[in-house]
Amino acid sequence: AFLPCTVLWWFAARQGPFWKSPALWRYGLIGGVTANLIPSSILLFAIPSIGSGLAGLMFALSPVVTATLSLALRVRPPNAPLLVAVAVGFIGAVIVVAGRSSLSLPEAPQWLLLALLVPCSLAIGNVYRTAKWPDGATPLQVAVVVNLSVVPIFVALAIWHGGSFWPVLDHLGLTLAQWLAALLNVGLFFRLQKISGPTYLSQIGYVAAAISLAIGALYF
C-alpha cells in the first residue's frame, strides 16, 4: 500500500494539511493495526496449519462479528435487511469454501483459536473507524493515514524475517497491476466506510472471497 498511498497523498493534501494532525495519525495507527497488521500477521503464520479453507472462513466471519459488535455498541447498527444479507452471505461463503477446500480441524487447535482473532480484529477495526472518524477528515485522507501508519511495522517485520523486496522486480507487470488495484481500492474503500457504516462495508469480505476462489480456480 506504500506506493499507492504516496500517490494518493498528493490528492489528499489538496483537501487540507492532514499530516499535521496527531489525532488523525493516532486514529490511522489503530485502524491500520486492527484492519491490516494483526489479520495479515496471524494468517501468515496460521495458514500452513489450518489450511486455506478455514482461513477463508475467518474472513467470512468478519461481517457476522462486525454486525454483532455494531449492534452491541450501537455504532450505526444494521437494520433487518442488512442482517439478512450478512446471514445469506455467510452461508454462501461456507458452501463455496466447503466445496473447494477441506474444512477438517487442524491437528494443533491453538492455531485455529489464534486464527479466530482475525475476524475479531477486522470487526473491531470496522467499528472503530466509524465510531472515531476524525472530524473534518475526508475519506481520502483517512485512507492515506490508515495505510501508511503501519508501513514501517510491516517493513520491520519483513526485514526481521529475512524478506527481500527485490523479487517483485522479477514480476514487474503483476506488481504494477497490484499497485493499480490497491490505488483504486484504497480510495474507494474508505468512501464506502463513510457512507455505509461498518456492517455494510464488512461484506466486501464475501466479494473478496468469491473473486479469490475464481482466480484460484482459473490459474491454480
N, C-alpha and C positions, 0 to 999 in steps of 0.2 A: 504493500500500500504506500510505500515511501514515495516512489516516483510519481504515481497518480496524484498524491496529495500535495506534492510540491508544485504540480501544475495547477491544482485547484486552489492553492494558497493565493495565487495572483488574483483569481476571480473573487475569492473570499475577502481579500484585502480591500477590494474596491467597495465592499459593503461596510467597511469600518475597520479600525485598528484592533482587531480581536486579540492579537497576540499580546497586547498589553494587559489583559485581564487575568490575574492569578486565579480567580474563581473559575473562569472558563477552562483553564488548563487543569485545575484540580478535578473539575467535572469530567473533562476529557480523559484523564488518567483512570478514574474509577470506571467510567463507561468502557474504556478500552481494555482494562484488565478483565472485567466481567464478561464482555462480549467476545474478545479476541484471545487474550493471553491465556486465561485459565482453560477454556474449552480446547484450544489448539494444543496446549502443552499436555493436557491429560490424554487426549486421543493419540497423540504422538507415541506415548508410552503404552497405552492400553490396547490399541488395535491389534498388535500381534497376539495378545492373549484372549481378547473377546471376539475377534473377527469383525469383518465389515458389516455383517448383518445387524449385530447388536449395536455397533457403532452408529449405523444409520437410524436405529430406533431411538438413540439418545437425542438426535435432532428432531425426530418426530414427536418426542415427548415435550419438547420445548414449548409449543403452543398450549399444551394442556397445563403445564406448570405455570406458564405466563398468565393464562386465564384465571387459574386458581389464585395466584398471588395478586393479580389485579382486582379480583373480587374481594379478597380478604382485606386489602389495603385501601380499597375504594379509589384506585387510580385509573380513571376512565374505564370503569368496569364494563365488560362486554354485555351486550343485550342477548336476548334469547336466540335470534337467528345466527349471531356470531358464535355462540356456544355450540349450536348445532353444526355449524361449519367446521369448528375445531374438532368435534367428535367424529364427523364423517371423514375429515382429512386424516385423522389419526388411524381410524380403522382402515382406510385405503392404504396408508403408508405401511401398516403392519402386513396387510395382504400382499402388497408388492414386494416388500423386503423378504417376507417369509417364502415367497415364490422364487426369489432369486438367490437366497442365501440360507445357510444353516443357522438356526437360532438356538442351538444347543447351548446350555450353560457352560461357561469356561471351567476348566479344572481348578483354577485359582479364583474363587469367588471375590476375593478382595479387589481384583481388577474391575469386576462388574460394579461393585459398590463405589469404586473410585470414578468409574465412567458415569454413574448416576449424578455426579456433581456437574456434569456438562449441561444438561437441561436446566438444572437449578441455577447455574451461573448465568446462562443465557437469559433465563426468565428474570433474574434479579437485574441484569443489565437492561432488559427491555423496559421494565417498570421504573427503574431508577432514572433512565434517560428522559422518560416522560414526566415523572414527578418533579425532577430537579432541573428541568430545562432552563438554562440561564435566561434571565430577562434581556430582551433585545438581541439575543444571538440568532443568527439565521441558520437554517439547516446546513448550508454550505460551510459556514464557519464551524459548526458543531462537528460536521463530518471530518474536517481537517484536523481539529484538535484531538478528537477521539482516536483517530487512526495514527497520527504522528506521535502522540504521547507515549505509545507503547513500542514504537520502533526501536529505541535504544535497548529496551529489555530484550526484544526478540534478537537483535544483533548480538548482544552479550551472551544469550543462551546458545546461539548458533556457533559462536566462537568457542565457547566453553565445551561444546560437544564436538569440536574439531571440524565444523562445517566450513565449506568453501562456497563463495559466491560466483566463482569463475565458470563453473559448468553451465550456468544459464546462457553463456555466450555460445555454447555449442548448439543451442536450440533457440536461436535469436527470434525466429518467426513466431514460435509458440510463446516465447516470453513477451514479445510485443503485443500479441493478441491478448494475453492475460492481463497485461498492463492496461490495455484499452478497455477491456471488460471491467477491470477494477475501477477505472476512471468513471465509467458510466454508472456502475453500481454504487460507488461511494456518494456520488452526487444525488442520486435518486433515493437511496435507502433512508437517509435522514429526513428528506422531504416527506416521504411516506410516514415516517415515525411522527413527525409534527402534525400531520393532517389526521391520521387514523388512530393513533394510540398504540399501546404495546401489544394487545392481543391480535389485532388485525395484522400488524407488522410481523408478528412471530410466525404467521402461516407461510411466510416466504420459505421456511424450512421444508414444507411439503413440496414446494415448487423445485427447490434445490435438490431434494432427494430424487424427484422424478427425472430431472434433467441429468443428474449424475448417473442414475441407473441406465438411462437411454444412451449416454455417451459410453458407459462401460460395456453395454451390450453391442454397440456398433464397433468399437475399437479394441475391445479386450475379450 
